[in-house]
Structure formats: C-alpha cells, structure tokens
Amino acid sequence: MDGPFADVALAVRLESFAAIELQRFVDAARRVFPECHAGVLEVAGGVAAFCLPGAPFNQATGLGLHGPVGPEEIDQLEAFFGERGEPVRVNVCPFAHESLPGELSCRGYRVAEFENVLVRALDPEEVLPAPDPLVAIRVVKQSERAVWSRAVARGFSATGLLTDAEEQVARMMAAQEGTIELLALLDEEPVATAELAVGDGLGWLSADTTLPAYRGRGLQTALQRRRLRLAQEAGCDLAVTESRPGSASQRNMERLGFKIVYTRVDMVQTEG
C-alpha cells in the first residue's frame, strides 16, 4: 500500500502530533517530579519542552512550519532553556522555513544527529500480519506501569547499570496519560517494551526497547505488528515512528511497510 506524499501538509500534521507528545511528557513530569518545574513554551509555531534535568525530551519541535522564524523567537527559546540550565535542542524539520536553520547557524548551533520519520498507511480492510504466536504480548494495566517503567529503563540503559536519571525518565514515560504501553514476555519475564499514542488519525509507535540478552529474536517485530493492529482498530489512517538512519529499528519498520517521509536535523546550542 502506498503511503502519503511527503509535503508540508503531512509535516505539519506529524510535527503537530509530536508537539502534543512533548506536552504529554511535561504533564507527566509535573505529576511525578513537581520539584523539577517542567514547562512548555509555545514559540515560532511549535513548542519547546523541559521535562527533567538532562532528559532526552528537553527539546523544541514544530518550529518554522507556518512561516519565518525571527531572532526574537530564538531569544525566547534560549531564555526558556537557559533559565532551567539546559542547552537548546531544536528538531529542525526539512519543511520548516529556511530562516530557522539560518538563525540557528548564525548563533553557532551545531548538528547533533539526524532522525528519520517513517509512516505507513493503514486501511481498515487491510489484513495485517499477525504477531509471532510464540511471543506473549500484554497491554499494560495501570497497576503494572512500574513494571513497564523498569523494563524501559533496563532496555534503554547503555551499561545495564541503571542511573537515577534513566530511572526518572522511565518513570515519567510510564506516568503519561492517554497512551498504550505493551510488554513482551518470555517465561513470564518482561524482556521488551513498546508504546502507542493515538490521535488525529495517527498511531505513533515509540518506546521500543529490548533487553540485550533477548535481542535478535523478533520481539520488536511482534510488538510492532501488535501496535499496527491496535492503531488500525482505533481508526488511524497512518502509523508513524522515528529511527536513527540505518538502524536496526529502521530496517524492521521498513519490512513492515513503513517508508521514510523526511529526516529531521537536531541542532544543539554550543557552549559559550
């Protein structure tokens, strides 16, 4: 099935939903860690979010999709993060007005990384591939959010030794409202995680983690297939996800019919 044409209208739809997701993170951080003073700034047609010190979700997205971005708006952005002791990180969509990367470059911002945005069309009549019957997948109940949080932290940990920051981010993710969390289990042990957010006809797939010892067993493929079905049942016409270019996640998604519609450039404020 062919996906949508990558144009400004699609970018606005996707980035607007990404902005809603940032707001969701902020709301969760406010509930769980009120002392961290999480907040959101609406700026340049998008949003900037601060959740927790050093959190990967401290960023701005959706800027410049509705017109030029002026220096005063970047001033607001820098003041917002500066007051919280965080460098500015901006997800620059390729459909944003050229003034956005121009202004950031003039201020010495550097390119930190690239991120692919992938979509897959969903048809209510399509027969989607079934998850592997050998993989037990469970939609997480409210009472199981702590278990899911722990599994996410372990899956994302680079060393296997959880830091306080990693546990805090995972707790914040688990505290979101309006999302669907999933666990893959082997012998009743949680070994992989996933999340689905639904809105505006979009099903956004995220929080894909697998414990190192269990990678390469098709767990993420099973979780992706389950979420596609959940999104289809919710009436979504598009499934969306993100990945690093050339990653195993990208390859898995493309095997399920996702295609890259654009690549964001993450630009970060340099010190000094």
C-alpha positions in Angstrom: 0.0 0.0 0.0 1.4 3.4 -1.0 1.9 5.9 1.8 1.1 9.6 1.8 3.1 12.1 -0.3 5.7 13.9 1.8 4.8 17.6 1.7 4.3 20.5 4.1 0.7 19.4 5.0 2.0 16.0 6.1 4.9 17.5 8.0 2.5 19.9 9.9 0.3 17.0 10.8 3.1 14.9 12.1 5.0 17.6 13.9 1.9 18.9 15.5 1.3 15.5 17.0 5.0 15.4 18.1 4.3 18.7 19.9 1.3 17.1 21.7 3.6 14.2 22.7 6.1 16.7 24.3 3.2 18.3 26.2 2.2 14.8 27.4 5.8 14.3 28.7 5.7 17.6 30.5 2.3 16.9 32.1 3.7 13.5 33.4 6.9 15.2 34.7 4.8 17.7 36.6 2.8 15.0 38.3 5.8 12.7 39.2 8.5 15.3 39.7 6.9 18.6 40.6 10.1 19.9 42.1 11.7 19.9 38.6 9.4 22.7 37.3 8.7 21.1 34.0 7.2 23.6 31.4 6.2 24.3 27.9 6.8 27.3 25.7 4.8 27.9 22.5 7.2 29.6 20.1 7.6 30.0 16.3 4.6 27.9 15.5 5.9 25.0 17.6 6.7 24.1 21.2 9.7 23.8 23.4 9.5 21.4 26.4 11.5 21.0 29.6 10.7 17.8 31.5 13.6 16.8 33.8 17.3 18.0 34.0 19.2 16.2 31.2 16.1 14.4 29.9 16.2 13.5 26.1 12.7 15.1 25.7 14.1 18.6 26.6 13.7 20.0 23.1 11.8 22.1 20.7 9.8 20.8 17.7 7.5 22.0 15.0 9.2 25.4 14.7 9.0 27.3 11.4 6.3 25.3 9.7 4.0 28.2 9.4 6.4 31.0 8.3 9.7 32.7 9.0 11.4 32.4 12.4 12.9 35.7 13.7 15.7 36.3 16.1 13.4 37.3 18.9 11.8 33.9 18.8 15.1 32.2 19.2 15.8 34.6 22.1 12.7 33.3 23.8 13.8 29.8 23.2 17.2 30.4 24.7 15.7 32.2 27.7 13.3 29.3 28.4 16.0 26.7 28.5 18.7 29.0 29.9 16.5 29.6 33.0 16.5 25.8 33.5 20.2 25.3 33.0 19.7 23.3 29.7 21.2 23.8 26.3 18.7 24.4 23.5 18.0 21.4 21.2 15.8 22.0 18.2 14.3 19.3 15.9 14.5 21.0 12.5 12.0 19.6 10.0 13.2 19.9 6.4 9.9 21.6 5.6 10.5 24.3 8.1 11.1 27.9 6.8 14.8 28.3 5.8 15.1 31.2 8.4 15.1 28.6 11.2 18.3 26.7 10.4 19.7 30.0 9.2 19.2 31.7 12.5 20.4 28.7 14.5 23.6 28.5 12.3 24.3 32.2 12.8 24.3 31.6 16.5 26.7 28.8 16.3 24.3 25.9 16.8 25.8 22.5 15.6 24.2 19.5 14.1 23.9 16.8 16.8 22.2 14.0 14.9 19.7 13.0 12.2 16.4 11.3 12.8 14.2 9.6 10.2 10.4 10.0 10.4 8.6 7.0 8.9 5.0 6.4 8.1 2.8 3.5 7.0 -0.7 3.8 5.6 -3.4 1.9 7.4 -6.5 0.7 5.7 -9.4 -0.6 7.8 -9.8 -3.5 5.3 -6.2 -4.5 5.2 -5.3 -7.8 6.8 -2.2 -7.0 8.8 0.5 -9.6 9.6 -0.1 -11.4 12.9 2.4 -11.2 15.8 4.5 -14.3 16.4 2.3 -16.6 18.5 5.4 -17.7 20.5 5.8 -14.2 21.9 3.5 -13.3 24.7 2.4 -9.6 24.4 0.4 -7.9 27.1 -1.2 -4.5 27.1 0.0 -3.0 30.4 -2.6 -2.2 33.1 -2.3 0.8 35.3 -1.2 -1.3 38.2 1.7 -2.7 36.0 3.1 0.7 35.0 6.0 0.4 37.4 7.0 -3.0 35.9 6.9 -1.4 32.4 8.9 1.6 33.6 11.6 -0.7 35.0 11.8 -2.7 31.8 12.1 0.5 29.7 14.9 1.8 31.8 16.8 -1.5 31.6 16.2 -1.6 27.8 17.4 1.9 27.2 20.4 1.6 29.6 23.8 1.7 27.8 25.6 -0.1 30.5 23.0 -2.3 32.2 23.6 -0.4 35.5 20.7 2.0 35.8 21.4 5.6 36.7 19.0 7.7 38.6 18.4 9.8 35.5 17.5 6.8 33.4 15.0 5.6 36.1 13.5 9.0 36.3 12.9 9.3 32.6 11.3 5.9 32.5 9.0 6.7 35.4 8.0 9.9 33.6 7.2 7.9 30.4 5.2 5.4 32.4 3.2 8.3 34.0 1.8 9.6 30.7 -1.9 9.6 30.3 -3.7 8.6 27.1 -1.0 6.2 25.8 -1.0 2.4 25.5 2.0 0.5 26.9 2.9 -3.0 25.9 5.2 -5.7 27.3 6.7 -8.7 25.5 7.3 -11.6 27.9 9.3 -14.8 27.7 8.7 -17.3 30.5 6.6 -14.5 32.2 9.7 -12.3 32.3 9.3 -8.8 30.8 12.0 -8.6 28.1 10.8 -5.9 25.6 8.6 -2.8 25.7 6.7 -0.6 23.3 4.2 2.3 23.4 1.4 3.5 21.2 -0.1 7.0 21.2 -3.3 7.7 19.1 -4.7 11.0 17.9 -5.7 12.9 14.8 -5.8 9.6 12.8 -2.2 8.8 13.7 -0.9 5.9 15.6 2.6 6.8 16.9 4.9 3.9 17.8 7.6 4.6 20.4 9.5 3.3 23.5 10.9 0.3 21.6 13.4 -1.4 23.9 14.6 -5.0 24.3 17.0 -6.3 26.9 20.4 -7.0 25.4 20.3 -10.8 26.0 17.0 -11.1 24.1 17.8 -9.1 21.0 17.6 -10.7 17.6 14.6 -12.9 18.5 11.9 -10.9 16.7 10.4 -9.3 19.8 10.2 -5.8 18.4 8.7 -7.1 15.2 6.0 -8.8 17.2 5.4 -5.6 19.2 5.3 -3.5 16.1 2.7 -5.8 14.5 0.5 -5.7 17.6 0.6 -1.9 17.6 -0.3 -1.7 13.9 -3.4 -3.7 14.7 -4.3 -1.6 17.7 -3.8 1.6 15.6 -6.0 0.1 12.8 -8.7 -0.8 15.3 -8.6 2.8 16.7 -9.4 4.1 13.2 -6.0 5.5 12.3 -5.1 6.0 8.7 -1.4 6.4 9.4 1.1 4.7 11.6 4.2 6.8 12.5 7.6 6.1 14.1 11.1 7.5 14.3 14.5 5.9 13.9 18.2 6.7 13.6 19.3 6.4 9.9 20.5 3.0 9.0 19.5 1.5 12.4 18.0 -2.0 13.0 14.8 -0.2 14.0 14.5 1.4 10.6 15.1 -1.9 8.9 12.4 -3.6 11.0 9.9 -0.9 10.3 10.6 -0.9 6.5 10.0 -4.6 6.5 6.5 -3.9 7.9 5.8 -1.4 5.1 7.0 1.9 6.7 8.8 4.4 4.5 10.9 7.4 5.3 9.0 10.6 4.6 11.6 13.0 5.8 14.7 13.4 8.0 14.9 15.8 10.9 18.2 17.5 11.8 18.7 18.0 15.5 20.6 21.2 16.1 22.1 22.0 19.6 23.3 25.2 21.2 27.0 25.2 21.6 28.6 26.2 24.9 29.8 29.7 25.3 
